Amino acid sequence: MHLESRLIGPAALLLLLAACAGGDGGDGADVTEHEIVYTSASDQQHADLWLVGADGADPARLTDAEGVELMPTWSPDGERVAYVSGAAWDSPTDLYVLDVDGGESEQLTSTPDRCESQPTWTPDGEELVYVSGSCDAGPDGVFAIGLDGGEERELVAGASWPDIGPDGRLLYSAPVPGKPWYVQRLWVSEPDGTGARDVTPPGMASASEATWSPDGGRIAFVVPAGDPAADEPAEWNEEIYVMDADGSDVRRLTTTPGNDHWPPSWSPDGRLLVYGADGDPASGELATVDLETLEVTPLTDDDAQDAFPSWRPR
């Protein structure tokens, strides 16, 4: 396993989920009582979307289809979920949107030889911004497409892990020319990708998987505290950091073994982050960290591999 899996499509990302098999949980719960949507992978061929409360209570299955459904993200109104889906863990994927209160999923893209991944919504809920590219060679860049159809348009070439702030600004990761492939920087640009500026904290060699706080004043992101070039994922020891949007007041939030990532998602009040935890005190589960006390709390506890959490807006 190589670190490139974080930078390309979900076919490779799922390699990190494939180690755990099995998995069981509740279903039939009222979706209005569930704040967090996530992917739960039972094996290499199956991954569904699940919902869970902020206290970890009553996990409920949202989808139950063939293949894999990955990387869900709530719409700004908290009524829909965008995600990517494919036939299997090593197959191309497309963008879908689902009304969580009922109805069929709507397929937005049809790319039989490409992988779409990492979707996020524009503040008006009318477009999705996402990564598209080769399932094996890496991302072509960050793109946008309207929910009413039409042609996709490229925003930033070669970038990944996009997130849109409440004012529409685009936050993303991008590799450093001439550096090893695992060296990433954080950038903020205008909604159309212009005017980009590097907001990576000074002296930080690499950072990725960044997300805006609900008020747009802070950024959470992931940093490899171990060896990012290691073949064994546990040796990356990815940890979660937070900083002000201008790159100041940088703080490390997690210090647990393994990787804390996938990427962090903010609670609506900005007090907590939920993320995928691949080490103690949770392994292959979701956990939250309190930004003030730094208390880490496991959120899920099952035999599946849980990842890609998204916290529902209020």
Sequence and secondary structure as in RCSB ss.txt:
>XXXX:A:sequence
MHLESRLIGPAALLLLLAACAGGDGGDGADVTEHEIVYTSASDQQHADLWLVGADGADPARLTDAEGVELMPTWS
PDGERVAYVSGAAWDSPTDLYVLDVDGGESEQLTSTPDRCESQPTWTPDGEELVYVSGSCDAGPDGVFAIGLDGG
EERELVAGASWPDIGPDGRLLYSAPVPGKPWYVQRLWVSEPDGTGARDVTPPGMASASEATWSPDGGRIAFVVPA
GDPAADEPAEWNEEIYVMDADGSDVRRLTTTPGNDHWPPSWSPDGRLLVYGADGDPASGELATVDLETLEVTPLT
DDDAQDAFPSWRPR
>XXXX:A:secstr
  GGGGTS HHHHGGGTTT           GGG  EEEEEEEETTEEEEEEE TTS S EE    SSEEEEEEE 
TTSSEEEEEEESSTTS EEEEEEETTSS  EE    TT EEEEEEE TTSSEEEEEEEETTTEEEEEEEEETTEE
EEEEEEET EEEEE TT  EEEEEE TTS TT EEEEEE TTS S EE   TT    EEEEE TTSSEEEEEEE 
S TT SSGGGG EEEEEEETTS S EE    SS EEEEEEE TTSSEEEEEEEETTEEEEEEEEETTT  EEE  
 SSSEEEEEEE   
